[in-house]
Amino acid sequence: LNTWKHFAVPAATPVLLNVAMIAAAWLGAPWFGRLGLEPIYAMAAGVMAGGVLQLAVQLPALRRLGYLPRVGLTVARLRAAWADPGARQVARMMGPALLGVGVAQVSLMINTQIASWLPAGSVTWLSYADRLMEFPTALLGVALGVVLMPQLASAHAAGDTARYSAMLDWGLRLVVVLAAPCSVALLVFATPLVSTLFHYGAFTGRDVLQVSTALAGYGIGLLGLVAIKVLAPGYYANQDMRTPVRIAIVVLVVTQLLNVVLVPVLQHAGLALSIGLGALINATWLLVGLKKRGSWQPSAGWWRFLLQVVGATALLAVFLMWASASFDWVGLREAKWQRVGLLGGLLAGAAILYFGALWAAGVKLRQFVAR
């Protein structure tokens, strides 16, 4: 669907998993309890139901395009599929791709194990911070990667190196202009975000502080975390699956070495910071590789553009630091709707300030939409 520029259905699909999980917790868990089953099993059922829904919603769109898969499990059908050169090529490329996914999961497992040996609550604090970090990463990085991948593959197939480089350049500029303010927000505005979203029920003021500290660690590397989602497709579109995987493996080792240094000092926040620093190393390595092989040639005006973004981001940081320090975000626990409204108003003001500063500095924001 992405190849045929039908982005809406795939982009909306993850919502179904979230809906299924919410329904499982809200309705399924009490029902399981009444049946005498462990209520937590309802969450596993929610994952399965969400997966089925995610697959099912793709089928009508594929049928309209005439690309509905016809799955056959007979020996003859399997032999015919394996004999297809395209299928063999996909199978060869899947190995490195699976290894790359495995590296990320291994890193997550290691960090979770380390956190389990830290003071009680560390795993939860990291988990909450990770949810907030994943929001801009998915919203910006994953969305850009999905949109760029078919465009880059098309340019590569046509041998259009200029278009290939221009698409990467556009994606990187968009990453900088959108991820930089998000990174600053996670760094200096973490307490208002965590308080407003999570500070209810058994979630204490101490928990707000601990999650905010971890969130700041993620914020340092957010630009790298988002950029990887744009830079990796620059290799995949060239059918180079191995280079990003090799880099990911080395960065995994570097991240664990950083854990050895940072965790004894910063505890759970050290785990978040090591992931952030590792992401910056990963993104820089990918970027240098693309430039060396000629896949990306920076367009004119990059240094001026970076100065414009840095100036606007610095102004934003001052505003957010003032907003974070001027209100008792933890003390507003009982006035939750007042806190929600205050956060929404300040974030709207921050967005106007940031994009207004970019416009005043001469950044033509329409170029990102027109592309």
C-alpha positions as CSV (number, residue, x, y, z in Angstrom):
1,L,0.0,0.0,0.0
2,N,2.8,2.4,0.8
3,T,4.5,1.6,-2.6
4,W,1.3,2.7,-4.3
5,K,1.2,5.9,-2.1
6,H,-1.8,4.7,-0.1
7,F,-0.5,5.8,3.3
8,A,-3.8,6.4,5.2
9,V,-4.7,2.8,6.0
10,P,-1.3,1.6,7.1
11,A,-0.8,4.8,9.1
12,A,-4.1,4.3,11.0
13,T,-3.6,0.6,11.5
14,P,-1.6,0.8,14.8
15,V,-4.7,2.6,16.3
16,L,-6.5,-0.7,16.2
17,L,-4.0,-2.4,18.4
18,N,-4.3,0.4,20.9
19,V,-8.1,0.2,20.8
20,A,-7.9,-3.6,21.3
21,M,-5.6,-3.2,24.3
22,I,-7.7,-0.6,25.9
23,A,-10.8,-2.7,25.4
24,A,-9.0,-5.7,26.9
25,A,-8.0,-3.8,30.0
26,W,-11.4,-2.0,30.4
27,L,-13.8,-4.8,29.5
28,G,-11.8,-8.0,29.1
29,A,-10.0,-8.1,32.4
30,P,-13.2,-7.9,34.6
31,W,-14.8,-10.5,32.3
32,F,-11.9,-12.9,32.7
33,G,-12.0,-12.3,36.5
34,R,-15.7,-13.3,36.6
35,L,-14.8,-16.5,34.6
36,G,-12.2,-17.4,37.2
37,L,-9.3,-16.6,34.9
38,E,-6.3,-14.4,35.7
39,P,-7.4,-10.9,34.5
40,I,-3.9,-10.1,33.1
41,Y,-4.5,-12.8,30.4
42,A,-7.0,-10.4,28.9
43,M,-4.1,-8.2,27.8
44,A,-2.6,-11.1,25.8
45,A,-6.0,-11.7,24.2
46,G,-6.1,-8.0,23.4
47,V,-2.7,-8.2,21.6
48,M,-4.0,-11.2,19.5
49,A,-7.3,-9.4,18.7
50,G,-5.4,-6.2,17.7
51,G,-3.1,-8.2,15.4
52,V,-6.0,-9.8,13.6
53,L,-7.7,-6.4,13.2
54,Q,-4.5,-4.8,11.9
55,L,-4.3,-7.5,9.2
56,A,-8.0,-7.5,8.3
57,V,-8.2,-3.7,7.7
58,Q,-5.5,-3.9,5.0
59,L,-7.4,-6.5,2.9
60,P,-10.1,-4.3,1.4
61,A,-7.6,-1.7,0.3
62,L,-5.4,-4.4,-1.2
63,R,-8.4,-5.9,-3.0
64,R,-9.3,-2.5,-4.6
65,L,-5.7,-2.3,-6.0
66,G,-5.9,-5.8,-7.3
67,Y,-3.1,-7.0,-5.0
68,L,-4.9,-9.2,-2.5
69,P,-2.5,-12.0,-1.7
70,R,-3.6,-15.5,-2.7
71,V,-2.0,-17.7,0.0
72,G,-1.5,-21.4,-0.9
73,L,0.2,-24.0,1.3
74,T,0.3,-26.9,-1.1
75,V,3.7,-28.3,-2.1
76,A,3.2,-27.1,-5.7
77,R,2.4,-23.5,-4.6
78,L,5.3,-23.4,-2.2
79,R,7.7,-24.6,-4.9
80,A,6.3,-22.1,-7.4
81,A,6.8,-19.3,-4.9
82,W,10.3,-20.3,-4.0
83,A,11.2,-20.5,-7.7
84,D,10.3,-16.9,-8.2
85,P,13.5,-14.7,-8.3
86,G,11.8,-11.9,-6.4
87,A,10.9,-14.2,-3.6
88,R,14.4,-15.5,-3.4
89,Q,15.8,-11.9,-3.3
90,V,13.4,-11.0,-0.4
91,A,14.4,-14.1,1.5
92,R,18.1,-13.2,1.1
93,M,17.5,-9.7,2.4
94,M,15.3,-10.9,5.3
95,G,18.2,-12.4,7.2
96,P,20.0,-9.1,7.9
97,A,16.7,-7.3,8.4
98,L,15.7,-9.9,11.1
99,L,19.1,-9.5,12.7
100,G,18.6,-5.8,12.8
101,V,15.2,-6.1,14.5
102,G,16.8,-8.7,16.9
103,V,19.5,-6.2,17.9
104,A,17.0,-3.7,19.0
105,Q,15.1,-6.3,21.0
106,V,18.3,-7.6,22.7
107,S,19.2,-4.1,23.7
108,L,15.7,-3.6,25.2
109,M,15.9,-6.9,27.1
110,I,19.4,-6.1,28.5
111,N,18.3,-2.6,29.7
112,T,15.2,-4.0,31.3
113,Q,17.3,-6.6,33.1
114,I,19.7,-3.9,34.3
115,A,16.8,-1.7,35.5
116,S,15.3,-4.7,37.4
117,W,18.4,-4.7,39.6
118,L,18.1,-0.9,40.4
119,P,15.8,0.6,43.1
120,A,12.2,-0.5,43.0
121,G,10.2,1.4,40.4
122,S,13.1,1.8,37.9
123,V,11.5,-0.5,35.2
124,T,8.3,1.4,35.5
125,W,9.9,4.8,35.4
126,L,11.8,3.8,32.2
127,S,8.7,2.4,30.7
128,Y,6.7,5.7,31.2
129,A,9.6,7.8,29.9
130,D,9.9,5.4,26.9
131,R,6.2,6.0,26.0
132,L,6.7,9.7,25.8
133,M,9.9,9.3,23.9
134,E,8.2,7.0,21.4
135,F,5.5,9.5,20.6
136,P,7.7,12.0,18.6
137,T,9.8,9.1,17.4
138,A,6.9,7.4,15.8
139,L,5.0,10.5,14.8
140,L,8.0,12.0,13.0
141,G,10.6,9.3,12.3
142,V,8.4,6.3,11.5
143,A,6.0,8.4,9.4
144,L,8.8,10.0,7.4
145,G,10.5,6.6,6.9
146,V,7.3,5.1,5.6
147,V,6.7,8.0,3.1
148,L,10.4,8.1,2.0
149,M,11.0,4.4,1.4
150,P,8.9,4.0,-1.7
151,Q,10.1,7.3,-3.1
152,L,13.7,6.4,-2.6
153,A,13.2,2.9,-4.0
154,S,11.6,4.5,-7.1
155,A,14.4,6.9,-7.6
156,H,17.0,4.1,-7.2
157,A,15.2,1.9,-9.7
158,A,15.1,4.8,-12.2
159,G,18.8,5.6,-11.6
160,D,17.9,9.1,-10.6
161,T,20.6,9.9,-8.1
162,A,19.7,13.6,-7.9
163,R,16.2,12.8,-6.9
164,Y,17.4,10.2,-4.4
165,S,19.7,12.7,-2.7
166,A,17.1,15.5,-2.8
167,M,14.5,13.2,-1.1
168,L,17.0,12.3,1.7
169,D,17.9,16.0,2.1
170,W,14.3,17.0,2.4
171,G,13.7,14.2,5.0
172,L,16.8,15.3,7.1
173,R,15.8,18.9,7.1
174,L,12.3,18.0,8.2
175,V,13.8,15.8,11.0
176,V,15.9,18.8,12.2
177,V,13.1,21.3,12.1
178,L,10.6,19.1,13.9
179,A,12.7,16.9,16.2
180,A,14.8,19.7,17.6
181,P,11.9,21.4,19.5
182,C,10.7,18.0,20.7
183,S,14.1,17.2,22.1
184,V,14.2,20.5,23.9
185,A,10.7,19.8,25.3
186,L,11.8,16.4,26.7
187,L,14.8,18.0,28.3
188,V,13.4,21.2,29.9
189,F,9.7,20.6,30.0
190,A,9.6,17.0,31.2
191,T,7.9,17.7,34.6
192,P,4.8,19.4,33.2
193,L,4.4,16.6,30.6
194,V,4.8,13.8,33.1
195,S,2.7,15.4,35.7
196,T,-0.2,16.1,33.4
197,L,-0.2,12.7,31.7
198,F,0.6,10.3,34.6
199,H,0.4,12.0,38.0
200,Y,-2.8,10.3,39.2
201,G,-3.8,7.4,41.4
202,A,-0.7,5.7,42.9
203,F,1.7,7.8,40.8
204,T,3.5,10.0,43.3
205,G,5.5,13.2,43.1
206,R,8.6,11.2,43.4
207,D,7.6,9.1,40.4
208,V,7.1,12.3,38.4
209,L,10.7,13.4,39.3
210,Q,12.2,10.0,38.4
211,V,10.3,9.7,35.1
212,S,11.2,13.3,34.2
213,T,14.9,12.5,34.8
214,A,14.8,9.5,32.5
215,L,12.9,11.5,29.9
216,A,15.7,14.1,29.9
217,G,18.1,11.3,29.0
218,Y,16.0,10.3,26.1
219,G,15.6,13.9,25.0
220,I,19.4,14.3,24.5
221,G,19.3,11.6,21.8
222,L,15.8,12.2,20.4
223,L,17.3,13.8,17.2
224,G,19.3,10.7,16.6
225,L,16.4,8.3,17.3
226,V,14.2,10.1,14.8
227,A,17.0,10.6,12.2
228,I,17.7,6.8,12.2
229,K,14.1,6.2,10.8
230,V,15.0,8.5,7.8
231,L,18.6,7.5,7.3
232,A,18.1,3.7,7.4
233,P,15.7,3.7,4.4
234,G,18.5,5.4,2.5
235,Y,20.3,2.1,2.7
236,Y,17.3,-0.2,2.4
237,A,16.1,1.5,-0.8
238,N,19.5,0.5,-2.3
239,Q,18.8,-3.0,-1.1
240,D,21.7,-2.7,1.4
241,M,20.4,-4.3,4.6
242,R,23.8,-5.3,6.0
243,T,25.3,-1.9,6.7
244,P,22.6,-0.6,9.1
245,V,22.7,-3.9,10.9
246,R,26.5,-3.9,11.3
247,I,26.3,-0.4,12.7
248,A,23.4,-1.4,15.0
249,I,25.5,-4.2,16.4
250,V,28.5,-2.0,17.1
251,V,26.2,0.6,18.7
252,L,24.6,-2.0,20.9
253,V,28.1,-2.8,22.3
254,V,28.8,0.9,22.7
255,T,25.5,1.4,24.5
256,Q,26.3,-1.3,27.0
257,L,29.7,0.1,27.6
258,L,28.0,3.5,28.3
259,N,25.7,1.7,30.7
260,V,28.8,0.5,32.7
261,V,29.9,4.1,33.1
262,L,26.5,5.9,33.5
263,V,24.2,3.5,35.4
264,P,26.3,3.5,38.7
265,V,26.1,7.3,38.7
266,L,22.7,8.1,37.2
267,Q,20.8,4.8,38.0
268,H,17.8,4.3,35.6
269,A,18.4,7.7,33.9
270,G,21.8,6.4,32.9
271,L,20.0,3.7,30.9
272,A,17.9,6.3,29.0
273,L,21.0,8.5,28.4
274,S,23.0,5.6,27.0
275,I,20.2,4.8,24.5
276,G,20.1,8.5,23.5
277,L,23.8,8.7,23.0
278,G,23.9,5.4,21.2
279,A,21.2,6.7,18.8
280,L,23.3,9.9,18.1
281,I,26.3,7.7,17.3
282,N,24.1,5.4,15.1
283,A,22.6,8.3,13.2
284,T,25.9,10.0,12.6
285,W,27.5,6.8,11.3
286,L,24.6,6.3,8.9
287,L,24.7,9.9,7.7
288,V,28.5,9.8,7.1
289,G,28.1,6.5,5.2
290,L,25.4,7.9,2.9
291,K,27.5,10.9,2.2
292,K,30.6,8.9,1.4
293,R,28.8,6.6,-1.0
294,G,27.3,9.7,-2.7
295,S,23.7,8.8,-1.9
296,W,23.2,12.1,-0.1
297,Q,24.8,15.3,-1.2
298,P,23.8,18.2,1.1
299,S,22.0,20.9,-0.7
300,A,23.0,24.6,-0.5
301,G,22.3,26.5,2.7
302,W,22.6,23.8,5.3
303,W,24.7,25.8,7.7
304,R,22.4,28.8,7.5
305,F,19.4,26.5,8.1
306,L,21.0,24.9,11.2
307,L,21.7,28.4,12.6
308,Q,18.1,29.4,12.1
309,V,16.8,26.2,13.8
310,V,19.3,26.6,16.7
311,G,18.2,30.2,17.3
312,A,14.5,29.3,17.2
313,T,15.1,26.3,19.5
314,A,17.1,28.4,22.0
315,L,14.2,30.8,22.2
316,L,11.8,27.9,22.7
317,A,14.0,26.5,25.5
318,V,13.9,29.7,27.4
319,F,10.1,29.9,27.1
320,L,9.6,26.2,28.2
321,M,12.0,26.6,31.2
322,W,10.0,29.6,32.3
323,A,6.8,27.7,31.9
324,S,8.1,24.7,33.8
325,A,9.4,26.8,36.7
326,S,6.4,29.2,37.0
327,F,3.7,26.7,37.9
328,D,3.5,24.0,40.6
329,W,2.7,21.1,38.2
330,V,2.9,18.5,40.9
331,G,0.7,20.6,43.3
332,L,-2.0,20.9,40.6
333,R,-2.8,17.2,41.0
334,E,-6.3,17.8,42.3
335,A,-7.1,20.4,39.6
336,K,-6.5,18.1,36.8
337,W,-8.5,19.9,34.1
338,Q,-6.9,23.2,35.0
339,R,-3.5,21.4,34.6
340,V,-4.5,19.9,31.3
341,G,-5.7,23.3,30.0
342,L,-2.6,25.0,31.2
343,L,-0.4,22.5,29.4
344,G,-2.3,22.7,26.2
345,G,-2.2,26.5,26.2
346,L,1.5,26.6,26.9
347,L,2.3,24.0,24.2
348,A,0.2,25.9,21.7
349,G,2.1,29.1,22.6
350,A,5.4,27.3,22.3
351,A,4.5,26.1,18.8
352,I,3.6,29.6,17.7
353,L,6.8,31.0,19.2
354,Y,9.0,28.4,17.6
355,F,7.5,28.4,14.1
356,G,7.1,32.2,14.3
357,A,10.9,32.5,15.1
358,L,11.7,30.2,12.2
359,W,9.6,32.4,9.9
360,A,11.2,35.6,11.2
361,A,14.6,34.0,10.7
362,G,13.8,33.4,7.0
363,V,13.0,29.7,7.0
364,K,10.4,29.0,4.3
365,L,8.2,26.4,6.0
366,R,6.1,25.8,2.9
367,Q,9.1,24.1,1.2
368,F,8.5,21.1,3.5
369,V,4.9,20.8,2.5
370,A,5.4,21.4,-1.2
371,R,8.0,18.6,-1.5
